[in-house]
Amino acid sequence: QHLYSLEQIEDDSFVFGSEKNLVLFNNSTFSTFTPSSPFSGVYGLCFDQQSTLYVSDTSHSRVMAFDIRFNPPVPFRLYGKTNINDTNSTFVPTKDTIGRPGHSRIDCFGDLWVVDLRFSRILRYPNGSTELDLVWGQQDFNSMP
């Protein structure tokens, strides 16, 4: 299985993103997590200060947010889709979709920024919201490259 992404959580804790699951590593202990709707190409991972792990599930055109304080981590927010079991790829850009999410990051305001590789744009989701409020790289939310 290929390793797609690695992030350090704390001094002794890491999470590895592979094609189908996440591997949490803490103090020499491994635990593997596969969500009920498995990943298909984890491209990027990032964390916020509330122990939320954001996973870019590239082939399924979604970013999933997990609370990693639970074992297994609990998914509680979804970006780019409205149904966690919708694993279809997205081929039309809208305000509610992500084509192929790449790397993502949380800024100092808690906003989530996602690179959309398919539609050549950068998306901003305000802190705690799944509603896109800003797009860079295209004229508007519905423009194709």
Phi and psi in degrees as GROMACS dihedral restraints (atoms count N, CA, C in turn):
[ dihedral_restraints ]
;  ai    aj    ak    al  type     phi  dphi    fc
    3     4     5     6     1   -85.0    20    10
    4     5     6     7     1   144.0    20    10
    6     7     8     9     1   -90.5    20    10
    7     8     9    10     1   122.2    20    10
    9    10    11    12     1  -101.6    20    10
   10    11    12    13     1   -30.3    20    10
   12    13    14    15     1  -156.3    20    10
   13    14    15    16     1   149.9    20    10
   15    16    17    18     1  -140.5    20    10
   16    17    18    19     1   131.9    20    10
   18    19    20    21     1  -134.1    20    10
   19    20    21    22     1   143.6    20    10
   21    22    23    24     1   -92.5    20    10
   22    23    24    25     1   126.4    20    10
   24    25    26    27     1   -86.2    20    10
   25    26    27    28     1   -53.9    20    10
   27    28    29    30     1  -137.8    20    10
   28    29    30    31     1  -170.9    20    10
   30    31    32    33     1   -56.9    20    10
   31    32    33    34     1   -35.8    20    10
   33    34    35    36     1  -121.6    20    10
   34    35    36    37     1    18.3    20    10
   36    37    38    39     1  -128.5    20    10
   37    38    39    40     1   135.4    20    10
   39    40    41    42     1  -136.8    20    10
   40    41    42    43     1   158.4    20    10
   42    43    44    45     1  -130.0    20    10
   43    44    45    46     1   133.5    20    10
   45    46    47    48     1  -108.5    20    10
   46    47    48    49     1   133.5    20    10
   48    49    50    51     1  -104.6    20    10
   49    50    51    52     1   123.7    20    10
   51    52    53    54     1  -114.4    20    10
   52    53    54    55     1  -170.9    20    10
   54    55    56    57     1   -63.3    20    10
   55    56    57    58     1   -38.9    20    10
   57    58    59    60     1  -116.0    20    10
   58    59    60    61     1   -16.7    20    10
   60    61    62    63     1  -151.6    20    10
   61    62    63    64     1  -179.2    20    10
   63    64    65    66     1  -114.2    20    10
   64    65    66    67     1   145.9    20    10
   66    67    68    69     1  -119.5    20    10
   67    68    69    70     1   117.3    20    10
   69    70    71    72     1   -95.9    20    10
   70    71    72    73     1   130.2    20    10
   72    73    74    75     1  -121.9    20    10
   73    74    75    76     1   123.5    20    10
   75    76    77    78     1  -147.7    20    10
   76    77    78    79     1   120.9    20    10
   78    79    80    81     1    48.4    20    10
   79    80    81    82     1    51.5    20    10
   81    82    83    84     1    67.9    20    10
   82    83    84    85     1    15.9    20    10
   84    85    86    87     1  -113.7    20    10
   85    86    87    88     1   129.2    20    10
   87    88    89    90     1  -105.1    20    10
   88    89    90    91     1   141.3    20    10
   90    91    92    93     1  -138.7    20    10
   91    92    93    94     1   136.1    20    10
   93    94    95    96     1  -103.9    20    10
   94    95    96    97     1   138.2    20    10
   96    97    98    99     1  -130.4    20    10
   97    98    99   100     1   125.5    20    10
   99   100   101   102     1  -121.7    20    10
  100   101   102   103     1   121.0    20    10
  102   103   104   105     1   -67.8    20    10
  103   104   105   106     1   166.0    20    10
  105   106   107   108     1   -60.3    20    10
  106   107   108   109     1   -29.9    20    10
  108   109   110   111     1  -110.7    20    10
  109   110   111   112     1    93.5    20    10
  111   112   113   114     1   -56.7    20    10
  112   113   114   115     1   154.2    20    10
  114   115   116   117     1   -71.7    20    10
  115   116   117   118     1   162.3    20    10
  117   118   119   120     1  -141.3    20    10
  118   119   120   121     1    77.5    20    10
  120   121   122   123     1    96.4    20    10
  121   122   123   124     1    76.8    20    10
  123   124   125   126     1   -71.6    20    10
  124   125   126   127     1   118.1    20    10
  126   127   128   129     1  -100.0    20    10
  127   128   129   130     1   -38.3    20    10
  129   130   131   132     1  -149.1    20    10
  130   131   132   133     1   153.2    20    10
  132   133   134   135     1  -133.9    20    10
  133   134   135   136     1   145.8    20    10
  135   136   137   138     1  -154.2    20    10
  136   137   138   139     1   165.3    20    10
  138   139   140   141     1  -128.9    20    10
  139   140   141   142     1   154.2    20    10
  141   142   143   144     1  -111.2    20    10
  142   143   144   145     1  -177.4    20    10
  144   145   146   147     1   -78.2    20    10
  145   146   147   148     1    -5.5    20    10
  147   148   149   150     1  -101.2    20    10
  148   149   150   151     1    21.5    20    10
  150   151   152   153     1    63.4    20    10
  151   152   153   154     1    34.3    20    10
  153   154   155   156     1   -97.6    20    10
  154   155   156   157     1   128.1    20    10
  156   157   158   159     1  -101.8    20    10
  157   158   159   160     1   125.4    20    10
  159   160   161   162     1  -104.4    20    10
  160   161   162   163     1   124.0    20    10
  162   163   164   165     1  -116.5    20    10
  163   164   165   166     1   120.6    20    10
  165   166   167   168     1   -84.0    20    10
  166   167   168   169     1   107.3    20    10
  168   169   170   171     1   -96.1    20    10
  169   170   171   172     1    86.4    20    10
  171   172   173   174     1   -59.9    20    10
  172   173   174   175     1   -51.0    20    10
  174   175   176   177     1   -70.0    20    10
  175   176   177   178     1   -21.3    20    10
  177   178   179   180     1   -95.8    20    10
  178   179   180   181     1     5.8    20    10
  180   181   182   183     1    55.8    20    10
  181   182   183   184     1    47.4    20    10
  183   184   185   186     1  -152.7    20    10
  184   185   186   187     1   157.4    20    10
  186   187   188   189     1  -118.9    20    10
  187   188   189   190     1   128.6    20    10
  189   190   191   192     1  -110.8    20    10
  190   191   192   193     1   137.9    20    10
  192   193   194   195     1  -106.9    20    10
  193   194   195   196     1   130.1    20    10
  195   196   197   198     1  -123.5    20    10
  196   197   198   199     1   141.9    20    10
  198   199   200   201     1   -88.4    20    10
  199   200   201   202     1   109.2    20    10
  201   202   203   204     1   -86.0    20    10
  202   203   204   205     1     5.0    20    10
  204   205   206   207     1   -75.0    20    10
  205   206   207   208     1   -13.7    20    10
  207   208   209   210     1  -100.9    20    10
  208   209   210   211     1   151.9    20    10
  210   211   212   213     1  -125.9    20    10
  211   212   213   214     1   107.4    20    10
  213   214   215   216     1   -76.8    20    10
  214   215   216   217     1   161.2    20    10
  216   217   218   219     1   -56.9    20    10
  217   218   219   220     1   144.7    20    10
  219   220   221   222     1  -104.0    20    10
  220   221   222   223     1   121.3    20    10
  222   223   224   225     1   -73.8    20    10
  223   224   225   226     1   133.1    20    10
  225   226   227   228     1  -136.7    20    10
  226   227   228   229     1    -4.3    20    10
  228   229   230   231     1  -148.7    20    10
  229   230   231   232     1   145.0    20    10
  231   232   233   234     1  -133.7    20    10
  232   233   234   235     1   131.4    20    10
  234   235   236   237     1  -114.6    20    10
  235   236   237   238     1   135.5    20    10
  237   238   239   240     1    90.5    20    10
  238   239   240   241     1   -11.9    20    10
  240   241   242   243     1  -142.4    20    10
  241   242   243   244     1   161.2    20    10
  243   244   245   246     1  -109.0    20    10
  244   245   246   247     1   -12.6    20    10
  246   247   248   249     1  -126.9    20    10
  247   248   249   250     1   123.2    20    10
  249   250   251   252     1   -62.0    20    10
  250   251   252   253     1   -24.3    20    10
  252   253   254   255     1   -89.1    20    10
  253   254   255   256     1    -1.2    20    10
  255   256   257   258     1   -79.9    20    10
  256   257   258   259     1   106.8    20    10
  258   259   260   261     1  -110.1    20    10
  259   260   261   262     1    14.0    20    10
  261   262   263   264     1   -73.0    20    10
  262   263   264   265     1   146.9    20    10
  264   265   266   267     1   -74.3    20    10
  265   266   267   268     1   153.9    20    10
  267   268   269   270     1  -106.3    20    10
  268   269   270   271     1   128.8    20    10
  270   271   272   273     1  -118.9    20    10
  271   272   273   274     1     1.9    20    10
  273   274   275   276     1  -127.5    20    10
  274   275   276   277     1   122.7    20    10
  276   277   278   279     1   -74.3    20    10
  277   278   279   280     1   132.8    20    10
  279   280   281   282     1  -142.5    20    10
  280   281   282   283     1   178.7    20    10
  282   283   284   285     1   -69.9    20    10
  283   284   285   286     1   -18.9    20    10
  285   286   287   288     1  -103.8    20    10
  286   287   288   289     1     2.4    20    10
  288   289   290   291     1  -123.6    20    10
  289   290   291   292     1   158.9    20    10
  291   292   293   294     1  -127.1    20    10
  292   293   294   295     1   128.9    20    10
  294   295   296   297     1   -70.4    20    10
  295   296   297   298     1   -67.2    20    10
  297   298   299   300     1  -139.4    20    10
  298   299   300   301     1    93.5    20    10
  300   301   302   303     1   -65.2    20    10
  301   302   303   304     1   132.6    20    10
  303   304   305   306     1  -104.8    20    10
  304   305   306   307     1  -132.8    20    10
  306   307   308   309     1   -65.9    20    10
  307   308   309   310     1   149.8    20    10
  309   310   311   312     1  -136.3    20    10
  310   311   312   313     1   154.8    20    10
  312   313   314   315     1  -147.9    20    10
  313   314   315   316     1   155.2    20    10
  315   316   317   318     1  -105.4    20    10
  316   317   318   319     1   129.5    20    10
  318   319   320   321     1   -89.7    20    10
  319   320   321   322     1  -177.7    20    10
  321   322   323   324     1   -66.7    20    10
  322   323   324   325     1   -14.0    20    10
  324   325   326   327     1   -94.9    20    10
  325   326   327   328     1    -2.8    20    10
  327   328   329   330     1    86.7    20    10
  328   329   330   331     1     7.3    20    10
  330   331   332   333     1   -76.9    20    10
  331   332   333   334     1   143.3    20    10
  333   334   335   336     1   -94.6    20    10
  334   335   336   337     1   127.5    20    10
  336   337   338   339     1  -112.7    20    10
  337   338   339   340     1   129.3    20    10
  339   340   341   342     1  -127.3    20    10
  340   341   342   343     1   131.4    20    10
  342   343   344   345     1   -84.1    20    10
  343   344   345   346     1   123.8    20    10
  345   346   347   348     1  -100.3    20    10
  346   347   348   349     1   101.7    20    10
  348   349   350   351     1   -68.3    20    10
  349   350   351   352     1   -36.8    20    10
  351   352   353   354     1   -67.4    20    10
  352   353   354   355     1   -40.7    20    10
  354   355   356   357     1  -105.6    20    10
  355   356   357   358     1    12.7    20    10
  357   358   359   360     1    49.6    20    10
  358   359   360   361     1    56.5    20    10
  360   361   362   363     1  -147.6    20    10
  361   362   363   364     1   162.3    20    10
  363   364   365   366     1  -117.3    20    10
  364   365   366   367     1   132.0    20    10
  366   367   368   369     1  -113.5    20    10
  367   368   369   370     1   142.3    20    10
  369   370   371   372     1  -119.8    20    10
  370   371   372   373     1   129.2    20    10
  372   373   374   375     1  -113.3    20    10
  373   374   375   376     1   122.5    20    10
  375   376   377   378     1   -60.2    20    10
  376   377   378   379     1   154.3    20    10
  378   379   380   381     1   -46.8    20    10
  379   380   381   382     1   120.7    20    10
  381   382   383   384     1    78.9    20    10
  382   383   384   385     1     3.3    20    10
  384   385   386   387     1  -116.0    20    10
  385   386   387   388     1   147.8    20    10
  387   388   389   390     1  -101.6    20    10
  388   389   390   391     1     8.4    20    10
  390   391   392   393     1   -95.2    20    10
  391   392   393   394     1   118.2    20    10
  393   394   395   396     1   -62.9    20    10
  394   395   396   397     1   133.8    20    10
  396   397   398   399     1  -122.8    20    10
  397   398   399   400     1    -7.4    20    10
  399   400   401   402     1  -152.4    20    10
  400   401   402   403     1   139.2    20    10
  402   403   404   405     1  -129.6    20    10
  403   404   405   406     1   134.9    20    10
  405   406   407   408     1  -116.7    20    10
  406   407   408   409     1   144.1    20    10
  408   409   410   411     1   100.8    20    10
  409   410   411   412     1   -13.6    20    10
  411   412   413   414     1  -135.2    20    10
  412   413   414   415     1   162.6    20    10
  414   415   416   417     1   -65.1    20    10
  415   416   417   418     1   -38.9    20    10
  417   418   419   420     1  -154.2    20    10
  418   419   420   421     1  -173.5    20    10
  420   421   422   423     1   -67.6    20    10
  421   422   423   424     1   -22.9    20    10
  423   424   425   426     1  -105.3    20    10
  424   425   426   427     1     4.3    20    10
  426   427   428   429     1   -79.8    20    10
  427   428   429   430     1   140.4    20    10
  429   430   431   432     1   -93.0    20    10
  430   431   432   433     1   149.0    20    10
